[in-house]
Amino acid sequence: MKMLRAFWRGDLPLAEAFWTWTVIIGLALNLSTTIALLTLISLDHPWLAVVAGYSVSVPYNIMAVIGTWRSAERYQGPDIHADLGRGASVMLMALLSMI
């Protein structure tokens, strides 16, 4: 929980915020919720599928963008790295939220 708070506040290094929390954990979480969504749809529970598919992944995706954005604001390296981290996190999380 302490690391999650640090991520939210932007206290983590940009590389860790982006690669660990946005890419790896974001992909794993979104894949899991997509599997749950598809399973519940196949069991003919469409409303429960929507809740299971989006109630966890979308809030996490928003948090991932905010955490990465805040880490990018504190990044001491080249501005292009911070800008790429911001842009890539927004695009990845938007894409994963639509799937």
Backbone hydrogen bonds in HBPLUS format (Angstrom, degrees):
<---DONOR---> <-ACCEPTOR-->    atom                        ^
c    i                          cat <-CA-CA->   ^        H-A-AA   ^      H-
h    n   atom  resd res      DA  || num        DHA   H-A  angle D-A-AA Bond
n    s   type  num  typ     dist DA aas  dist angle  dist       angle   num
A0005-ARG N   A0001-MET O   3.02 MM   4  6.31 155.6  2.08 147.9 153.6     1
A0006-ALA N   A0002-LYS O   3.00 MM   4  6.26 154.6  2.06 142.7 150.1     2
A0007-PHE N   A0003-MET O   2.82 MM   4  6.04 151.4  1.90 146.1 154.2     3
A0008-TRP N   A0004-LEU O   2.94 MM   4  6.18 161.9  1.97 147.4 151.9     4
A0009-ARG N   A0005-ARG O   2.97 MM   4  6.18 157.3  2.02 149.8 155.4     5
A0010-GLY N   A0006-ALA O   3.09 MM   4  6.12 120.4  2.47 134.4 148.3     6
A0011-ASP N   A0006-ALA O   2.83 MM   5  4.98 148.2  1.94 158.0 156.7     7
A0010-GLY N   A0007-PHE O   3.09 MM   3  5.15 144.3  2.22 100.1 110.9     8
A0017-ALA N   A0013-PRO O   2.92 MM   4  6.16 168.8  1.94 162.5 166.2     9
A0018-PHE N   A0014-LEU O   2.85 MM   4  5.95 167.0  1.87 155.7 159.0    10
A0019-TRP N   A0015-ALA O   2.86 MM   4  5.77 151.9  1.94 147.7 153.0    11
A0020-THR N   A0016-GLU O   3.00 MM   4  5.19 139.5  2.17 124.8 137.3    12
A0021-TRP N   A0016-GLU O   3.36 MM   5  6.85 156.4  2.42 156.2 163.0    13
A0022-THR N   A0017-ALA O   3.09 MM   5  6.41 136.1  2.29 144.0 157.0    14
A0022-THR N   A0018-PHE O   3.15 MM   4  4.88 127.8  2.43 111.1 125.5    15
A0023-VAL N   A0018-PHE O   2.88 MM   5  6.23 154.6  1.95 162.7 171.2    16
A0024-ILE N   A0019-TRP O   3.06 MM   5  6.24 167.2  2.08 147.6 151.2    17
A0025-ILE N   A0020-THR O   2.95 MM   5  6.22 168.1  1.97 162.2 165.9    18
A0027-LEU N   A0023-VAL O   2.90 MM   4  5.73 159.4  1.94 138.5 144.7    19
A0028-ALA N   A0024-ILE O   3.04 MM   4  6.19 165.6  2.06 148.9 153.4    20
A0029-LEU N   A0025-ILE O   2.86 MM   4  5.95 166.7  1.88 153.7 157.5    21
A0030-ASN N   A0026-GLY O   2.95 MM   4  6.02 166.2  1.97 149.5 153.9    22
A0031-LEU N   A0027-LEU O   2.85 MM   4  5.92 154.8  1.91 148.3 155.5    23
A0032-SER N   A0028-ALA O   2.99 MM   4  6.15 159.8  2.03 146.3 151.7    24
A0033-THR N   A0029-LEU O   2.98 MM   4  6.24 161.6  2.01 151.9 156.6    25
A0034-THR N   A0030-ASN O   2.95 MM   4  6.02 145.8  2.07 139.6 149.1    26
A0035-ILE N   A0031-LEU O   2.96 MM   4  6.20 155.5  2.02 148.5 154.6    27
A0036-ALA N   A0032-SER O   2.99 MM   4  6.27 157.5  2.04 146.1 152.5    28
A0037-LEU N   A0033-THR O   2.88 MM   4  6.02 156.3  1.94 141.2 148.0    29
A0038-LEU N   A0034-THR O   2.91 MM   4  6.13 167.7  1.92 153.1 155.5    30
A0039-THR N   A0035-ILE O   2.91 MM   4  6.02 157.1  1.96 147.9 154.7    31
A0040-LEU N   A0036-ALA O   2.95 MM   4  6.11 165.8  1.97 152.1 155.6    32
A0041-ILE N   A0037-LEU O   2.95 MM   4  6.16 150.4  2.04 147.3 156.1    33
A0042-SER N   A0038-LEU O   2.97 MM   4  6.16 158.1  2.02 144.6 150.3    34
A0043-LEU N   A0039-THR O   3.05 MM   4  6.33 130.2  2.31 138.3 151.9    35
A0045-HIS N   A0040-LEU O   2.87 MM   5  5.27 152.8  1.94 151.3 155.2    36
A0044-ASP N   A0041-ILE O   2.94 MM   3  4.96 156.3  1.99 109.2 112.8    37
A0049-ALA N   A0045-HIS O   2.89 MM   4  6.02 145.5  2.01 149.2 160.3    38
A0050-VAL N   A0046-PRO O   3.02 MM   4  6.31 152.0  2.11 145.9 151.7    39
A0051-VAL N   A0047-TRP O   3.12 MM   4  6.39 163.0  2.15 147.6 151.8    40
A0052-ALA N   A0048-LEU O   2.83 MM   4  6.01 167.6  1.85 150.7 154.7    41
A0053-GLY N   A0049-ALA O   2.74 MM   4  5.74 150.3  1.83 144.7 153.8    42
A0054-TYR N   A0050-VAL O   3.00 MM   4  5.97 144.8  2.13 145.3 151.8    43
A0055-SER N   A0051-VAL O   2.94 MM   4  5.30 156.1  2.00 142.5 147.6    44
A0058-VAL N   A0054-TYR O   3.28 MM   4  5.49 154.6  2.35 124.8 132.2    45
A0060-TYR N   A0056-VAL O   3.14 MM   4  6.25 157.5  2.19 146.8 153.7    46
A0061-ASN N   A0057-SER O   2.81 MM   4  5.98 157.4  1.86 152.2 159.1    47
A0062-ILE N   A0058-VAL O   2.99 MM   4  6.25 156.3  2.05 154.1 159.7    48
A0063-MET N   A0059-PRO O   2.97 MM   4  6.20 160.2  2.01 146.9 152.5    49
A0064-ALA N   A0060-TYR O   2.75 MM   4  6.01 151.6  1.83 152.7 161.2    50
A0065-VAL N   A0061-ASN O   3.09 MM   4  6.33 156.9  2.14 145.9 150.5    51
A0066-ILE N   A0062-ILE O   3.04 MM   4  6.30 166.6  2.06 152.0 155.8    52
A0067-GLY N   A0063-MET O   2.80 MM   4  5.94 167.9  1.81 154.5 158.2    53
A0068-THR N   A0064-ALA O   2.98 MM   4  5.99 161.2  2.01 144.0 149.4    54
A0069-TRP N   A0065-VAL O   2.84 MM   4  5.90 157.3  1.89 146.8 154.1    55
A0070-ARG N   A0066-ILE O   2.91 MM   4  6.09 160.2  1.94 150.8 155.6    56
A0071-SER N   A0067-GLY O   3.01 MM   4  6.19 153.2  2.08 141.3 148.8    57
A0072-ALA N   A0068-THR O   2.86 MM   4  6.07 149.5  1.95 146.5 155.3    58
A0073-GLU N   A0069-TRP O   3.03 MM   4  6.36 139.3  2.20 140.9 151.6    59
A0074-ARG N   A0071-SER O   3.17 MM   3  5.30 132.4  2.41  97.4 109.5    60
A0075-TYR N   A0072-ALA O   3.26 MM   3  4.95 151.1  2.35  94.2 102.7    61
A0081-HIS N   A0078-PRO O   3.09 MM   3  5.68 136.1  2.29 112.6 122.4    62
A0083-ASP N   A0079-ASP O   2.90 MM   4  6.17 163.1  1.93 157.1 162.3    63
A0084-LEU N   A0080-ILE O   2.85 MM   4  5.96 158.2  1.90 146.1 152.0    64
A0085-GLY N   A0081-HIS O   2.94 MM   4  6.09 156.3  2.00 145.0 151.6    65
A0086-ARG N   A0082-ALA O   2.99 MM   4  6.23 159.6  2.03 149.0 154.2    66
A0087-GLY N   A0083-ASP O   2.94 MM   4  6.12 175.6  1.94 154.3 155.7    67
A0088-ALA N   A0084-LEU O   2.85 MM   4  5.80 166.1  1.87 149.2 154.0    68
A0089-SER N   A0085-GLY O   3.05 MM   4  5.99 155.5  2.11 140.0 146.7    69
A0090-VAL N   A0086-ARG O   3.07 MM   4  6.30 160.0  2.11 151.9 157.2    70
A0091-MET N   A0087-GLY O   2.99 MM   4  6.21 169.5  2.00 153.6 156.5    71
A0092-LEU N   A0088-ALA O   2.87 MM   4  5.90 166.7  1.89 149.7 154.1    72
A0093-MET N   A0089-SER O   3.00 MM   4  5.94 167.1  2.02 144.6 148.9    73
A0094-ALA N   A0090-VAL O   2.96 MM   4  5.98 153.8  2.03 145.0 152.8    74
A0095-LEU N   A0091-MET O   2.95 MM   4  6.06 161.8  1.99 147.1 152.3    75
A0096-LEU N   A0092-LEU O   2.88 MM   4  6.10 165.7  1.90 153.4 157.6    76
A0097-SER N   A0093-MET O   2.92 MM   4  5.96 140.8  2.08 137.8 147.9    77
A0098-MET N   A0094-ALA O   3.24 MM   4  6.46 134.8  2.46 139.9 150.2    78
A0098-MET N   A0095-LEU O   3.14 MM   3  5.34 136.1  2.35 100.6 112.3    79
